[in-house]
Each structure stands twice: as structure tokens, then as C-alpha cells.
Amino acid sequence: MISSDQPSCVTLETSQGSIVIELYWKHAPRTCRNFAELAKREYYNGVPFHRVIRDFMIQGGDPTGTGRGGASIYGRYFEDEISPELKHTGAGIISMANSGPNTNGSQFFITLAPTQWLDGKHTIFGRVKSGMQVVKRLGMIETDPNDRPVEPIVINRAHLTPFHIIHKAVDVLCSFAEAGANYCFELTLDICFTGRHETKPKRIRPRHVARDRPATVSK
């Protein structure tokens, strides 16, 4: 059971669109607390995604933008929370970047593909709940030889998300309404609440959807 002070989701409003991240409090409570509290403190506001490797991952969370900065709410570093139940099985997994065991700070990355070689080395603490198309766009950004985006990608604002309706579902509904649709269809809304997550079906009746890779994701 997620308590009321454990937000289910954090939203990253980037220069390319919004990404909603569902947090895995059960498996990585200290890591989720760190990420949520940093977002609450506006620590990530204005911070770039400083490293992008196509078909691998996008990395951010360092306020210096160098890949060498950042700190946690517990001090400079805090320990890993490796869960055998969580694997880097596909795109949209959120993990902590590090420079070795137990060196987690504020930097994180979002996978663009399966990256199983990172299992056991990086703390997984969430997944992309909404905005995967934004993540894919970020993964296609042009980069320099050091994997830095040529045009900056910035987290304009990071904030806790007490209530979120999947953007795509709303877009579908609006498109039907604009087209003058006049029939009933089943629409599932994915909702994140502070303290809980649930999915509810709603009845809607509108009127008038390779390169070499690093062994780890380092700072």
C-alpha cells in the first residue's frame, strides 16, 4: 500500500513535451523518495538531458549539465536498491545513473531499448507512464561526438502528479468530437493519484490513436 505522502507519479515537462513517470515505491523507496523530493524542491527545473545515445538511453538530472554533478537529498550519494524483480527489459525504464556501487545522486536515465547488461548495476525506480513518444523523440536528437545534444533538451519543470489522465486518451476523444462522431465507445482512462494508482473504464458518448554500448550508465 502506497501511503499518502508517496506520490504515484512525477511529471517532467521538457522542451519537447511532457513525460509522466510512475514510481516503484515498493521496490526502491529511498530512490523514489529522493526523486520525488528533488522534483518537489524544483531541483530539476532548468536541468538538461546532457547525454543521449540512440537506441540506448537518455540521461539527465545533473544541474551542472556536465555529467559530473548532482547530489541526493541524503547527501552527495546514497546506496543502491537493486531488486531482482525489476529488469531493464525494454524502453521506458527509469534507473539511476552512477559511477559505481552506491554512488546514486540526482542523475537518472530513461531506456530507449532493452538493456539487460545494466541489470544488477543500476537501481530501477520507475517507468514511463505517459509520454513515450516524447522519450522516443528525445532519443533521436542530433548529438555531438560526446553524446551531448547539439540543441539543448531541458526539463522546464518537474513536479509531483496527484492526478493525471493519459494525454492520448483525451486526444482521441477530442478528435472524435471534432469530427462530429455520434456513437458510443469504450475508453480506458489511466489515472495516477497521490497515494494510489487505479485504472477505471468509462463509457463515453461523443457528440458533434547499432553502435557499441557502454557497460554502465556513468556520471
C-alpha atoms as an extended CHARMM CRD file, in Angstrom:
* protein
*
       219  EXT
         1         1  MET       CA              0.0000000000        0.0000000000        0.0000000000  PROA      1               0.0000000000
         2         2  ILE       CA              1.3910000000        3.3870000000       -1.0320000000  PROA      2               0.0000000000
         3         3  SER       CA              0.9600000000        5.9920000000        1.6900000000  PROA      3               0.0000000000
         4         4  SER       CA             -0.4590000000        9.4420000000        1.1020000000  PROA      4               0.0000000000
         5         5  ASP       CA              2.9870000000       11.0630000000        1.1990000000  PROA      5               0.0000000000
         6         6  GLN       CA              4.2920000000        8.8750000000       -1.6310000000  PROA      6               0.0000000000
         7         7  PRO       CA              3.2150000000       10.4320000000       -4.9490000000  PROA      7               0.0000000000
         8         8  SER       CA              2.4870000000        7.7880000000       -7.5720000000  PROA      8               0.0000000000
         9         9  CYS       CA              3.8360000000        9.8810000000      -10.4400000000  PROA      9               0.0000000000
        10        10  VAL       CA              6.2450000000       12.6810000000      -11.2710000000  PROA      10              0.0000000000
        11        11  THR       CA              5.8410000000       14.7310000000      -14.4460000000  PROA      11              0.0000000000
        12        12  LEU       CA              8.8170000000       16.1100000000      -16.3680000000  PROA      12              0.0000000000
        13        13  GLU       CA              7.7630000000       19.0000000000      -18.5890000000  PROA      13              0.0000000000
        14        14  THR       CA             10.5650000000       19.0980000000      -21.1630000000  PROA      14              0.0000000000
        15        15  SER       CA             11.2620000000       21.3780000000      -24.0960000000  PROA      15              0.0000000000
        16        16  GLN       CA              9.9620000000       18.5530000000      -26.3130000000  PROA      16              0.0000000000
        17        17  GLY       CA              6.8200000000       17.6550000000      -24.3360000000  PROA      17              0.0000000000
        18        18  SER       CA              5.7430000000       16.0660000000      -21.0520000000  PROA      18              0.0000000000
        19        19  ILE       CA              6.8340000000       12.7030000000      -19.6320000000  PROA      19              0.0000000000
        20        20  VAL       CA              4.8860000000       11.1530000000      -16.7540000000  PROA      20              0.0000000000
        21        21  ILE       CA              6.8970000000        8.7330000000      -14.6110000000  PROA      21              0.0000000000
        22        22  GLU       CA              5.2650000000        6.1330000000      -12.3810000000  PROA      22              0.0000000000
        23        23  LEU       CA              7.3910000000        5.4560000000       -9.2850000000  PROA      23              0.0000000000
        24        24  TYR       CA              8.1180000000        1.9860000000       -7.8660000000  PROA      24              0.0000000000
        25        25  TRP       CA              7.9100000000        2.7540000000       -4.1460000000  PROA      25              0.0000000000
        26        26  LYS       CA              7.5770000000       -0.9040000000       -3.1850000000  PROA      26              0.0000000000
        27        27  HSD       CA             10.9140000000       -1.8620000000       -4.7550000000  PROA      27              0.0000000000
        28        28  ALA       CA             13.0150000000        1.3020000000       -4.3150000000  PROA      28              0.0000000000
        29        29  PRO       CA             11.5180000000        3.5180000000       -1.5780000000  PROA      29              0.0000000000
        30        30  ARG       CA             14.6380000000        5.5990000000       -0.8360000000  PROA      30              0.0000000000
        31        31  THR       CA             15.3020000000        6.1860000000       -4.5260000000  PROA      31              0.0000000000
        32        32  CYS       CA             11.6860000000        7.1720000000       -5.1700000000  PROA      32              0.0000000000
        33        33  ARG       CA             11.7780000000        9.4810000000       -2.1480000000  PROA      33              0.0000000000
        34        34  ASN       CA             14.9390000000       11.1170000000       -3.4900000000  PROA      34              0.0000000000
        35        35  PHE       CA             13.4960000000       11.6450000000       -6.9790000000  PROA      35              0.0000000000
        36        36  ALA       CA             10.1190000000       12.9050000000       -5.7510000000  PROA      36              0.0000000000
        37        37  GLU       CA             11.6290000000       15.2450000000       -3.1690000000  PROA      37              0.0000000000
        38        38  LEU       CA             14.0980000000       16.7080000000       -5.6760000000  PROA      38              0.0000000000
        39        39  ALA       CA             11.1780000000       17.3470000000       -8.0270000000  PROA      39              0.0000000000
        40        40  LYS       CA              9.2010000000       18.9430000000       -5.1940000000  PROA      40              0.0000000000
        41        41  ARG       CA             12.1480000000       21.2040000000       -4.3580000000  PROA      41              0.0000000000
        42        42  GLU       CA             12.3310000000       22.2770000000       -8.0530000000  PROA      42              0.0000000000
        43        43  TYR       CA             15.8510000000       20.8680000000       -8.2170000000  PROA      43              0.0000000000
        44        44  TYR       CA             15.3170000000       19.5260000000      -11.7410000000  PROA      44              0.0000000000
        45        45  ASN       CA             13.7920000000       22.7230000000      -13.1310000000  PROA      45              0.0000000000
        46        46  GLY       CA             16.0050000000       24.0450000000      -15.9320000000  PROA      46              0.0000000000
        47        47  VAL       CA             18.2380000000       20.9460000000      -15.8450000000  PROA      47              0.0000000000
        48        48  PRO       CA             19.1680000000       19.4120000000      -19.2380000000  PROA      48              0.0000000000
        49        49  PHE       CA             19.2590000000       15.9010000000      -20.5930000000  PROA      49              0.0000000000
        50        50  HSD       CA             23.0050000000       16.1320000000      -21.1300000000  PROA      50              0.0000000000
        51        51  ARG       CA             23.5980000000       12.7070000000      -22.6900000000  PROA      51              0.0000000000
        52        52  VAL       CA             21.6720000000       10.9140000000      -25.4440000000  PROA      52              0.0000000000
        53        53  ILE       CA             22.6940000000        7.6280000000      -27.0660000000  PROA      53              0.0000000000
        54        54  ARG       CA             20.3580000000        6.4500000000      -29.7930000000  PROA      54              0.0000000000
        55        55  ASP       CA             18.7740000000        3.0320000000      -29.1880000000  PROA      55              0.0000000000
        56        56  PHE       CA             20.2110000000        3.0260000000      -25.6570000000  PROA      56              0.0000000000
        57        57  MET       CA             19.1250000000        5.7910000000      -23.2680000000  PROA      57              0.0000000000
        58        58  ILE       CA             18.6760000000        9.4840000000      -22.4550000000  PROA      58              0.0000000000
        59        59  GLN       CA             20.3330000000       10.7880000000      -19.2830000000  PROA      59              0.0000000000
        60        60  GLY       CA             19.6620000000       13.8740000000      -17.1620000000  PROA      60              0.0000000000
        61        61  GLY       CA             19.3870000000       15.1900000000      -13.6310000000  PROA      61              0.0000000000
        62        62  ASP       CA             22.7460000000       16.9750000000      -13.3470000000  PROA      62              0.0000000000
        63        63  PRO       CA             22.2480000000       20.7140000000      -12.7120000000  PROA      63              0.0000000000
        64        64  THR       CA             25.7760000000       21.4330000000      -13.9730000000  PROA      64              0.0000000000
        65        65  GLY       CA             24.9860000000       19.7610000000      -17.3010000000  PROA      65              0.0000000000
        66        66  THR       CA             28.4290000000       18.1360000000      -17.3220000000  PROA      66              0.0000000000
        67        67  GLY       CA             27.5400000000       14.6180000000      -16.1910000000  PROA      67              0.0000000000
        68        68  ARG       CA             29.7750000000       15.0410000000      -13.1280000000  PROA      68              0.0000000000
        69        69  GLY       CA             27.4430000000       16.9560000000      -10.8050000000  PROA      69              0.0000000000
        70        70  GLY       CA             24.3470000000       16.4710000000       -8.7370000000  PROA      70              0.0000000000
        71        71  ALA       CA             23.5740000000       15.3410000000       -5.1970000000  PROA      71              0.0000000000
        72        72  SER       CA             20.8310000000       13.4360000000       -3.4140000000  PROA      72              0.0000000000
        73        73  ILE       CA             18.5570000000       14.5590000000       -0.5950000000  PROA      73              0.0000000000
        74        74  TYR       CA             20.5760000000       12.2650000000        1.7030000000  PROA      74              0.0000000000
        75        75  GLY       CA             23.9410000000       13.8750000000        0.9390000000  PROA      75              0.0000000000
        76        76  ARG       CA             26.2420000000       13.5100000000       -2.0470000000  PROA      76              0.0000000000
        77        77  TYR       CA             25.4470000000        9.8180000000       -2.5800000000  PROA      77              0.0000000000
        78        78  PHE       CA             23.1350000000        7.0910000000       -1.3130000000  PROA      78              0.0000000000
        79        79  GLU       CA             23.1030000000        3.3180000000       -1.6010000000  PROA      79              0.0000000000
        80        80  ASP       CA             21.7180000000        1.1460000000       -4.4100000000  PROA      80              0.0000000000
        81        81  GLU       CA             18.3020000000       -0.5070000000       -4.1590000000  PROA      81              0.0000000000
        82        82  ILE       CA             18.6920000000       -3.3760000000       -6.6120000000  PROA      82              0.0000000000
        83        83  SER       CA             15.5580000000       -5.5140000000       -6.8990000000  PROA      83              0.0000000000
        84        84  PRO       CA             15.7480000000       -8.9420000000       -8.5880000000  PROA      84              0.0000000000
        85        85  GLU       CA             12.1320000000       -8.4390000000       -9.6570000000  PROA      85              0.0000000000
        86        86  LEU       CA             12.9650000000       -5.4470000000      -11.8490000000  PROA      86              0.0000000000
        87        87  LYS       CA             14.8980000000       -5.7210000000      -15.1130000000  PROA      87              0.0000000000
        88        88  HSD       CA             15.8580000000       -3.3850000000      -17.9450000000  PROA      88              0.0000000000
        89        89  THR       CA             13.6040000000       -5.3180000000      -20.3140000000  PROA      89              0.0000000000
        90        90  GLY       CA             12.6030000000       -2.5730000000      -22.7300000000  PROA      90              0.0000000000
        91        91  ALA       CA             12.1540000000        1.1140000000      -23.4550000000  PROA      91              0.0000000000
        92        92  GLY       CA             10.7630000000        3.4600000000      -20.8240000000  PROA      92              0.0000000000
        93        93  ILE       CA             12.5500000000        2.0870000000      -17.7380000000  PROA      93              0.0000000000
        94        94  ILE       CA             13.7860000000        4.7370000000      -15.2680000000  PROA      94              0.0000000000
        95        95  SER       CA             17.0830000000        3.9930000000      -13.4710000000  PROA      95              0.0000000000
        96        96  MET       CA             19.7240000000        5.8440000000      -11.5190000000  PROA      96              0.0000000000
        97        97  ALA       CA             22.9950000000        6.7400000000      -13.2350000000  PROA      97              0.0000000000
        98        98  ASN       CA             26.0850000000        6.1010000000      -11.1200000000  PROA      98              0.0000000000
        99        99  SER       CA             29.8820000000        5.9440000000      -11.0970000000  PROA      99              0.0000000000
       100       100  GLY       CA             29.9760000000        2.6020000000       -9.2820000000  PROA      100             0.0000000000
       101       101  PRO       CA             28.1400000000        0.7840000000       -6.4890000000  PROA      101             0.0000000000
       102       102  ASN       CA             26.2650000000        3.0060000000       -4.0180000000  PROA      102             0.0000000000
       103       103  THR       CA             27.0290000000        6.2990000000       -5.7810000000  PROA      103             0.0000000000
       104       104  ASN       CA             23.4850000000        7.4550000000       -6.5530000000  PROA      104             0.0000000000
       105       105  GLY       CA             22.8760000000       11.2010000000       -6.5570000000  PROA      105             0.0000000000
       106       106  SER       CA             20.3740000000       13.0890000000       -8.6980000000  PROA      106             0.0000000000
       107       107  GLN       CA             21.2030000000       11.7610000000      -12.1710000000  PROA      107             0.0000000000
       108       108  PHE       CA             18.8640000000        9.2930000000      -13.8510000000  PROA      108             0.0000000000
       109       109  PHE       CA             18.2900000000        7.7880000000      -17.2740000000  PROA      109             0.0000000000
       110       110  ILE       CA             15.3750000000        6.5110000000      -19.3460000000  PROA      110             0.0000000000
       111       111  THR       CA             15.9710000000        3.4790000000      -21.5590000000  PROA      111             0.0000000000
       112       112  LEU       CA             15.2130000000        3.5120000000      -25.2830000000  PROA      112             0.0000000000
       113       113  ALA       CA             15.5230000000       -0.2670000000      -25.7490000000  PROA      113             0.0000000000
       114       114  PRO       CA             16.1820000000       -3.4610000000      -23.7410000000  PROA      114             0.0000000000
       115       115  THR       CA             19.4360000000       -3.0040000000      -21.7790000000  PROA      115             0.0000000000
       116       116  GLN       CA             19.7600000000       -6.1700000000      -19.7160000000  PROA      116             0.0000000000
       117       117  TRP       CA             23.5200000000       -5.7170000000      -19.2220000000  PROA      117             0.0000000000
       118       118  LEU       CA             22.5960000000       -2.9520000000      -16.7550000000  PROA      118             0.0000000000
       119       119  ASP       CA             20.6540000000       -5.3450000000      -14.5030000000  PROA      119             0.0000000000
       120       120  GLY       CA             22.1770000000       -5.5180000000      -11.0270000000  PROA      120             0.0000000000
       121       121  LYS       CA             24.2690000000       -2.3890000000      -11.6550000000  PROA      121             0.0000000000
       122       122  HSD       CA             21.6610000000        0.3640000000      -11.6570000000  PROA      122             0.0000000000
       123       123  THR       CA             18.6420000000        0.9790000000       -9.4270000000  PROA      123             0.0000000000
       124       124  ILE       CA             15.3570000000        0.8010000000      -11.3330000000  PROA      124             0.0000000000
       125       125  PHE       CA             12.7670000000        3.0180000000       -9.6570000000  PROA      125             0.0000000000
       126       126  GLY       CA             10.0170000000        3.6270000000      -12.2010000000  PROA      126             0.0000000000
       127       127  ARG       CA              8.7240000000        3.5790000000      -15.7490000000  PROA      127             0.0000000000
       128       128  VAL       CA              7.2750000000        5.9730000000      -18.2930000000  PROA      128             0.0000000000
       129       129  LYS       CA              3.5300000000        6.0360000000      -17.7050000000  PROA      129             0.0000000000
       130       130  SER       CA              2.7340000000        8.5800000000      -20.4000000000  PROA      130             0.0000000000
       131       131  GLY       CA              4.8380000000       10.4620000000      -22.9300000000  PROA      131             0.0000000000
       132       132  MET       CA              6.7940000000        7.6110000000      -24.5020000000  PROA      132             0.0000000000
       133       133  GLN       CA              6.5600000000        9.3680000000      -27.8640000000  PROA      133             0.0000000000
       134       134  VAL       CA              8.3610000000       12.3230000000      -26.2740000000  PROA      134             0.0000000000
       135       135  VAL       CA             11.0820000000        9.9750000000      -24.9890000000  PROA      135             0.0000000000
       136       136  LYS       CA             11.4790000000        8.4940000000      -28.4800000000  PROA      136             0.0000000000
       137       137  ARG       CA             11.8050000000       11.9750000000      -29.9840000000  PROA      137             0.0000000000
       138       138  LEU       CA             14.4800000000       12.8570000000      -27.4380000000  PROA      138             0.0000000000
       139       139  GLY       CA             16.3060000000        9.6510000000      -28.3390000000  PROA      139             0.0000000000
       140       140  MET       CA             16.5110000000       10.7730000000      -31.9740000000  PROA      140             0.0000000000
       141       141  ILE       CA             18.0240000000       14.1820000000      -31.1980000000  PROA      141             0.0000000000
       142       142  GLU       CA             21.2450000000       15.0260000000      -33.0440000000  PROA      142             0.0000000000
       143       143  THR       CA             24.2930000000       14.7280000000      -30.7690000000  PROA      143             0.0000000000
       144       144  ASP       CA             27.9910000000       15.6090000000      -30.9020000000  PROA      144             0.0000000000
       145       145  PRO       CA             30.8350000000       13.0310000000      -30.6410000000  PROA      145             0.0000000000
       146       146  ASN       CA             30.4810000000       13.1190000000      -26.8330000000  PROA      146             0.0000000000
       147       147  ASP       CA             26.7700000000       12.1610000000      -26.9670000000  PROA      147             0.0000000000
       148       148  ARG       CA             25.6990000000       15.6670000000      -25.9620000000  PROA      148             0.0000000000
       149       149  PRO       CA             22.6170000000       17.0760000000      -27.7290000000  PROA      149             0.0000000000
       150       150  VAL       CA             23.5200000000       19.7110000000      -30.3070000000  PROA      150             0.0000000000
       151       151  GLU       CA             20.3640000000       21.6030000000      -29.3480000000  PROA      151             0.0000000000
       152       152  PRO       CA             19.7710000000       21.6260000000      -25.5710000000  PROA      152             0.0000000000
       153       153  ILE       CA             16.9590000000       19.4420000000      -24.1850000000  PROA      153             0.0000000000
       154       154  VAL       CA             15.7480000000       20.9880000000      -20.9430000000  PROA      154             0.0000000000
       155       155  ILE       CA             13.4430000000       19.9010000000      -18.1350000000  PROA      155             0.0000000000
       156       156  ASN       CA             11.4980000000       23.1340000000      -17.8430000000  PROA      156             0.0000000000
       157       157  ARG       CA              9.6230000000       21.9000000000      -14.7960000000  PROA      157             0.0000000000
       158       158  ALA       CA              9.4160000000       18.7160000000      -12.7240000000  PROA      158             0.0000000000
       159       159  HSD       CA              6.5030000000       18.2860000000      -10.3580000000  PROA      159             0.0000000000
       160       160  LEU       CA              4.5480000000       15.7130000000       -8.3850000000  PROA      160             0.0000000000
       161       161  THR       CA              1.4780000000       14.4730000000      -10.2190000000  PROA      161             0.0000000000
       162       162  PRO       CA             -1.5190000000       13.8950000000       -7.9260000000  PROA      162             0.0000000000
       163       163  PHE       CA             -3.9530000000       13.4250000000      -10.8050000000  PROA      163             0.0000000000
       164       164  HSD       CA             -3.0900000000       12.5940000000      -14.3890000000  PROA      164             0.0000000000
       165       165  ILE       CA             -5.2450000000       11.4650000000      -17.3180000000  PROA      165             0.0000000000
       166       166  ILE       CA             -3.3920000000        9.9030000000      -20.2360000000  PROA      166             0.0000000000
       167       167  HSD       CA             -2.9520000000       12.5870000000      -22.9070000000  PROA      167             0.0000000000
       168       168  LYS       CA             -3.5440000000       10.1580000000      -25.7230000000  PROA      168             0.0000000000
       169       169  ALA       CA             -6.9800000000        9.1650000000      -24.4430000000  PROA      169             0.0000000000
       170       170  VAL       CA             -8.0290000000       12.7960000000      -24.2540000000  PROA      170             0.0000000000
       171       171  ASP       CA             -6.6650000000       13.4570000000      -27.7480000000  PROA      171             0.0000000000
       172       172  VAL       CA             -8.6580000000       10.5200000000      -29.1290000000  PROA      172             0.0000000000
       173       173  LEU       CA            -11.8480000000       11.7840000000      -27.5160000000  PROA      173             0.0000000000
       174       174  CYS       CA            -11.2970000000       15.3040000000      -28.8240000000  PROA      174             0.0000000000
       175       175  SER       CA            -10.5810000000       14.0730000000      -32.3440000000  PROA      175             0.0000000000
       176       176  PHE       CA            -13.8630000000       12.1410000000      -32.3860000000  PROA      176             0.0000000000
       177       177  ALA       CA            -15.7580000000       15.1450000000      -31.0830000000  PROA      177             0.0000000000
       178       178  GLU       CA            -14.2080000000       17.4690000000      -33.6640000000  PROA      178             0.0000000000
       179       179  ALA       CA            -15.1100000000       15.0250000000      -36.4150000000  PROA      179             0.0000000000
       180       180  GLY       CA            -18.7400000000       15.0400000000      -35.2970000000  PROA      180             0.0000000000
       181       181  ALA       CA            -18.7620000000       11.4100000000      -34.1700000000  PROA      181             0.0000000000
       182       182  ASN       CA            -22.1110000000       10.2300000000      -32.8700000000  PROA      182             0.0000000000
       183       183  TYR       CA            -21.6250000000        6.8040000000      -31.3410000000  PROA      183             0.0000000000
       184       184  CYS       CA            -20.5910000000        5.1880000000      -28.1020000000  PROA      184             0.0000000000
       185       185  PHE       CA            -17.1860000000        3.5670000000      -27.4880000000  PROA      185             0.0000000000
       186       186  GLU       CA            -15.2450000000        2.2310000000      -24.5170000000  PROA      186             0.0000000000
       187       187  LEU       CA            -12.4060000000        4.4760000000      -23.2950000000  PROA      187             0.0000000000
       188       188  THR       CA             -9.9860000000        3.3970000000      -20.5590000000  PROA      188             0.0000000000
       189       189  LEU       CA             -8.5070000000        6.2500000000      -18.5500000000  PROA      189             0.0000000000
       190       190  ASP       CA             -5.2180000000        5.6020000000      -16.7480000000  PROA      190             0.0000000000
       191       191  ILE       CA             -5.2130000000        7.7300000000      -13.6300000000  PROA      191             0.0000000000
       192       192  CYS       CA             -2.4240000000        8.4360000000      -11.1600000000  PROA      192             0.0000000000
       193       193  PHE       CA             -3.4980000000        9.6270000000       -7.7150000000  PROA      193             0.0000000000
       194       194  THR       CA             -1.3200000000       10.7300000000       -4.8490000000  PROA      194             0.0000000000
       195       195  GLY       CA             -1.2970000000        7.6540000000       -2.6810000000  PROA      195             0.0000000000
       196       196  ARG       CA             -2.7830000000        5.2320000000       -5.1520000000  PROA      196             0.0000000000
       197       197  HSD       CA             -2.9850000000        4.1920000000       -8.7790000000  PROA      197             0.0000000000
       198       198  GLU       CA             -6.0150000000        2.7610000000      -10.4420000000  PROA      198             0.0000000000
       199       199  THR       CA             -7.4920000000        2.2390000000      -13.8830000000  PROA      199             0.0000000000
       200       200  LYS       CA            -11.1940000000        2.8090000000      -14.4780000000  PROA      200             0.0000000000
       201       201  PRO       CA            -13.1910000000        2.0830000000      -17.6440000000  PROA      201             0.0000000000
       202       202  LYS       CA            -15.5030000000        4.9380000000      -18.5920000000  PROA      202             0.0000000000
       203       203  ARG       CA            -18.4370000000        4.9360000000      -21.0020000000  PROA      203             0.0000000000
       204       204  ILE       CA            -18.1090000000        7.9440000000      -23.2850000000  PROA      204             0.0000000000
       205       205  ARG       CA            -20.7170000000        9.1000000000      -25.8110000000  PROA      205             0.0000000000
       206       206  PRO       CA            -19.1310000000       11.7820000000      -28.0170000000  PROA      206             0.0000000000
       207       207  ARG       CA            -21.4580000000       14.1110000000      -29.9820000000  PROA      207             0.0000000000
       208       208  HSD       CA            -20.7460000000       16.6540000000      -32.7000000000  PROA      208             0.0000000000
       209       209  VAL       CA             -4.5810000000        6.5800000000      -31.8040000000  PROA      209             0.0000000000
       210       210  ALA       CA             23.7610000000       -0.3120000000      -33.8810000000  PROA      210             0.0000000000
       211       211  ARG       CA             26.5300000000        1.0170000000      -32.0650000000  PROA      211             0.0000000000
       212       212  ASP       CA             28.8200000000       -0.2270000000      -29.2190000000  PROA      212             0.0000000000
       213       213  ARG       CA             27.2200000000        0.4560000000      -25.8870000000  PROA      213             0.0000000000
       214       214  PRO       CA             28.8070000000        1.3730000000      -22.5340000000  PROA      214             0.0000000000
       215       215  ALA       CA             28.8440000000       -1.3380000000      -19.8840000000  PROA      215             0.0000000000
       216       216  THR       CA             27.1490000000        1.0260000000      -17.4180000000  PROA      216             0.0000000000
       217       217  VAL       CA             25.4660000000        4.4010000000      -17.3970000000  PROA      217             0.0000000000
       218       218  SER       CA             28.0380000000        6.5290000000      -15.6210000000  PROA      218             0.0000000000
       219       219  LYS       CA             28.0360000000       10.0850000000      -14.4360000000  PROA      219             0.0000000000
